[in-house]
Amino acid sequence: MKVLTLWQPWASLIAAGVKTIETRSWRTSYRGPVAIHAGARFHTGAWPPGLLAAVDDLCGIANYPAALPRSAVVTVVDLADCAPMGGPYSFRTGIVEGDEGDMPGQDVLVVHEPIGFGEPDGLGRRLILDRSGGPAEDLSDQLDLGHFEPGRSGWMLANNRPLVAPVPASGKLGLWTPAPDLLAAIESALP
């Protein structure tokens, strides 16, 4: 098992099953269980509408950040894939245009923008997972919950297992390996 430290509300949004893609500036070849650690810091920047609504549903915006655990592991998920950002996606052809150097046969996350200023296509801004071996998937509900810019990666999270109670721990940068005592505490807090 590995651990990833995130600021709040991102960690609790993953634990609640709302956030299913974690965006990072770097890729990883690791696949498997990842404990999500809520760091001591919390988000204080701009609030896109989707993020504001998600946090309000989670704990009530007036209660943020006091209602969310910090400096603790809150859930375990499986890192199922790490999809690079590519694009743009064409709804007319159903393919990613200008593959920007991504490997052929690889799933790619792309943001589709409306056709042009003053010329909306009726679909608005969309996040699409262009699957190499199957149909594209619309993941637009995730757009306000991450930083989907070219050059970043979308860590696809699955099999969310929120802990019975948060497990106190100090965080670290990057994807890190928990000490044996922390690993034991996380495993004992799984439902």
SVG drawing of the C-alpha trace seen along z (x, -y; Angstrom):
<svg xmlns="http://www.w3.org/2000/svg" viewBox="-28 -35 36 40">
<polyline fill="none" stroke="black" stroke-width="0.4" points="0.0,0.0 1.1,-3.6 -0.2,-6.8 -1.0,-10.2 -1.4,-13.3 -4.0,-15.8 -5.3,-19.1 -8.9,-19.3 -11.6,-19.2 -10.0,-17.0 -9.3,-14.1 -12.8,-14.0 -14.4,-14.4 -12.5,-11.2 -13.6,-9.4 -17.3,-10.5 -17.0,-9.0 -17.6,-12.4 -14.0,-12.9 -12.9,-9.9 -10.0,-11.5 -7.0,-13.0 -5.0,-15.3 -1.3,-15.5 1.6,-17.2 3.4,-13.9 2.6,-10.3 3.2,-7.1 3.5,-3.5 2.2,-2.3 -1.2,-0.6 -2.9,0.8 -4.1,-0.4 -3.5,-4.0 -4.5,-5.4 -5.7,-9.0 -4.2,-11.2 -5.9,-14.5 -3.0,-16.9 -2.9,-19.7 -3.6,-22.4 -6.9,-23.1 -8.0,-24.8 -8.5,-28.6 -8.4,-29.6 -11.2,-30.2 -14.2,-27.9 -15.6,-26.8 -19.4,-26.1 -19.0,-22.3 -16.5,-22.4 -18.6,-24.8 -21.7,-22.5 -19.7,-19.4 -18.3,-20.8 -21.7,-22.2 -23.2,-18.7 -20.3,-17.1 -20.2,-19.2 -22.0,-22.5 -19.9,-25.3 -20.4,-27.3 -18.7,-24.4 -15.6,-24.2 -12.9,-23.5 -13.5,-22.7 -15.9,-19.8 -13.3,-17.9 -10.5,-15.7 -6.9,-16.9 -3.6,-15.2 -5.3,-11.8 -5.8,-9.0 -9.5,-9.0 -10.0,-6.3 -8.2,-3.6 -8.8,-3.5 -7.3,-1.6 -5.2,-3.5 -6.6,-1.9 -5.0,-4.0 -3.0,-7.1 -4.3,-8.8 -2.4,-11.7 -4.2,-14.9 -4.5,-15.2 -6.9,-16.9 -8.9,-18.5 -11.7,-16.0 -14.1,-16.2 -17.7,-15.3 -18.3,-15.2 -15.7,-12.5 -15.5,-10.9 -11.7,-11.0 -9.0,-13.0 -7.5,-15.4 -3.8,-16.2 -2.6,-13.5 0.2,-15.7 2.7,-12.8 0.7,-10.4 1.3,-6.8 -1.0,-5.0 -3.4,-2.6 -3.5,-4.6 -6.5,-6.0 -6.3,-9.8 -8.3,-12.5 -9.3,-15.5 -11.3,-18.7 -13.7,-19.6 -14.4,-23.3 -17.5,-24.8 -16.9,-25.4 -16.0,-29.1 -16.8,-32.3 -20.5,-33.0 -21.0,-29.7 -21.8,-27.1 -22.3,-23.6 -25.1,-22.9 -22.8,-20.7 -20.6,-23.2 -17.3,-22.3 -16.8,-18.5 -14.2,-16.1 -13.9,-13.0 -11.9,-9.8 -11.0,-8.6 -10.6,-4.9 -8.1,-3.1 -10.1,0.1 -13.7,-1.1 -16.1,-4.0 -15.4,-7.4 -16.7,-8.2 -18.1,-11.6 -16.6,-12.5 -17.7,-16.1 -18.9,-15.9 -15.2,-15.9 -14.2,-19.1 -14.5,-21.4 -12.7,-18.9 -9.3,-18.9 -6.8,-20.7 -7.3,-19.3 -4.7,-21.1 -2.5,-19.7 0.7,-18.0 -1.0,-16.8 -2.2,-13.3 -5.5,-12.0 -5.2,-9.3 -8.3,-7.2 -9.5,-6.0 -11.7,-3.0 -13.0,-0.8 -13.3,-3.5 -13.2,-2.1 -13.7,-4.9 -12.2,-4.2 -14.4,-3.6 -12.6,-6.5 -9.7,-8.7 -6.3,-7.5 -4.0,-10.3 -0.7,-10.6 1.8,-13.1 1.8,-13.6 4.6,-13.6 5.1,-14.8 4.6,-12.5 3.4,-8.9 4.9,-7.4 5.1,-4.1 3.6,-4.0 5.5,-2.8 4.4,0.7 2.5,-0.8 0.6,-3.2 -0.2,-0.5 -1.5,1.7 -3.7,-1.1 -5.1,-1.8 -5.9,1.9 -7.6,2.2 -9.8,-0.9 -11.1,0.6 -14.7,1.7"/>
</svg>
